[in-house]
């Protein structure tokens, strides 16, 4: 009898792909008066090689929050990802970034040299900035129409794209300001939006990337508790 490869059910396959894209979970635990980070709790301490044994409640391992999310599971959000590759694998801190806006079904609207794209895949490892409060049902009901009507404007035709002045960020921020105007709220400029909503998340992501890569290389990462 020939061996047959067992296929994952569709839902499990999607979940497995999602986990692979977002990255392995990170764990922090204390031992030898140091804070140790790894992808799981080992049986023996990587520093002293002693058995970890039973632990007090206050010494229990804690999970480190992952700053990345599957953008296709986010509604009405501003997304950020590397133009090429992913944050955890290829991103070097200087690579170009690409941004987009999700509709209520997780389709990512984004603008590039080919015009407005409506991506159903490709944003599985993103930094997400929610744009609506959970109780803003009226605006959420209109969100998809606003986004589609905005995206069909002549302003976002392919030939109007300019890498430095009329790009994906221009598209996303202009849409955000159109929504703010419709709600009678103040306009946000690029610097204000970036500093307030994007920079805190990218700083956290940068630390997470450094930690993740160090653990992949050495198996664990050690800091003083104060760090």
N, C-alpha and C positions, 0 to 999 in steps of 0.2 A: 504494500500500500504506500502511495506517495505521501510525503509529509505535506500537510496543508497549513499555511500560515493563518493563525487565528486573527481575525479582524476585530478591532474595537467597535462597539456600537457607536453610532454617529455622535451622540452626546458626549461619550467618554473620549472620543477622538478629539473633538473640539476642545474639551477641557484639558486634555493632555497638551495640545498645541498651545493653548493659552498659558499654561503653567511654564512651558518651555520658553515662551516669549518673555513673560514677565520676569522670570528668574527664580532661583531656588530660595526658599525661606531662610532668613538669617536668624540665628539664636545668640543671645548674650547670656553668659553665666559667670559667676565669680569663683575664683579658686587661687590659692597661693597669693592672696591679697592683690590679685590682678583681675581685670575684666577681660574675659576671653570671648571672642566672637567666632562662630563657625556655622556650618550648614545643619548641624545637629549636635546633640549632647553626647559626647563620647563616654565610653565606659571608664576610661582612665584620663586623668588630667594630662594635656599635652606638654605641660611644663615640668611637673614633678613625677609623672607616670603613675601616681597613686590612684587607687580605685575611687571613683567619685562618690560611691555609696549613697545612703539616704541623705536627704537635704532638708533643712528647715524651710518653712514657708517663705521667709524673707530672702532665702538663697535660691529660690526656684528660678529656673531659666526664664527669660522673657523673650518674646518675639519682637524683632525689629520691624517697624512698619515699612512696607515697600512703597516708595514714592511713585512707582509706575503702575499704570492700570491699562486694561484693555479698553482703548478708546471707543470701540464699537459697542461697549456696554454702557457708555455715558450718554446722558440726554442733555441737550442744550448746554454744551460745554465748549470751552476753548481748549484745543489740544496742541501739544508741542512734541515733536519727535525729530530725530536726525533725518536729513534729506536722504542720506544713504545709510543702510544698516540699522543697527539698534543702539540704544544707550549702553547696555551692558557689554556689548561685544566690540563694536567698531568706534564708538564715539570717543574722541580724544580731547574734548574741551574747546577745540578750535573749529571743528567741522560745522558746516552749514546746518541750520535748523529749519524745519518746515512747520507751518501752523495751519490749523483748520478749525471749523465750527461743526459740531454735530447737530443733527436734527433729533427728533424724539425717538427715532428708530436706530440711532447709532451710525447712520450714514454720515461720513465726514466730507463736508463741503470745503474745498480748498482751491486756491488759485495758483496757477503756474503758467509757464510759457504756452501751454496748450489751452488756456482758458480755465473755466471753473470745472473742477473734477468732483465727482460724487463717489467717494471710495467706500466700498463695503468691506474691504480687507486692507491690511497694510499698516494699521495703527494699533496693533495689539500690544505695543509697549510704548506708552505715551505718558507725558505729564498732563494732567487734566486740571483745568480751572473752571469750576461750575459757574455759570452765568446767571442762574435763576435761583431764588429762594424756593424751598419745597412747597410753600403755600401760594405761589404765583400761578394758579391754575388757568386764569384767563389768558395770560401771555403765553403759557405753554401750549394752550389750544391753538393759538395763532402762529406759533413759532415756525412750523414747517412751511406755512404759506409765506410768511415774512422772508424766510431764508431763500425759498425758491424764487420768489418775485425779485428779491435783491440780486440774486445770482444771474438772472437773465438780463440784467441791465447792460447796456452797451459799454459801460465803464470797465467791464471785466472780460471783454473780448480778447482773444490771444494776442493780437497785434499791439494792444495797449500795455502789455506786460513790460515792466522795466525792473531789472534785478534789484536796483538800489532805491528806487523811488515809488514804484507802483507794483508791489509784489504781494506775496501771500499774507504778510503782516498788515499791509495796507487794507487788503480785502477784509480780513477778520476784524480789525479794529473799526473800520468804517461801518461794518454791519452792527457791531456792538453799540456804536454811537447812534446809529439809526434807531435801534431798540430803545436806548436811553432817551432819545428825543421824543419817541412815541409815548414814553412813560412820564414825560415832563421832567426828566432828570438832566444833570449837567453833563456836558461833553467831557470825554477823557482823551488827553493827548497820549502819544506813544510812550513817552518817558514815564508819565504818571501810572499808566496801566502796567507797564513793565515792572517798575519798582515795587508797586503795591501788590500785584497779583502773580507775576511771573518769577521775579528774582528769588523770593523766599523759597519757592518750590525747586528752582534750579540749583540753589545752593545745597539744599537737602539732598537732591538727586546726585550732585557731584560727590558728596561725602559717601553716599550709599554705593556709588560706582567704585570709588577707591577701595572701600571696605570689601565689596563683593569680589573684586579682582584679586585683592591680597589673599583672601581666603581660598580662592580657586588656585592660586599659585602655591601657597604654603600649607593649606589645610586648616589654618586658623589665624587669628589676628589678636594681638594682645595690647592692652593699654592700661595705664594706671587708672584706678577708679575715678579719680578727679577728672579725667579726660572724657 
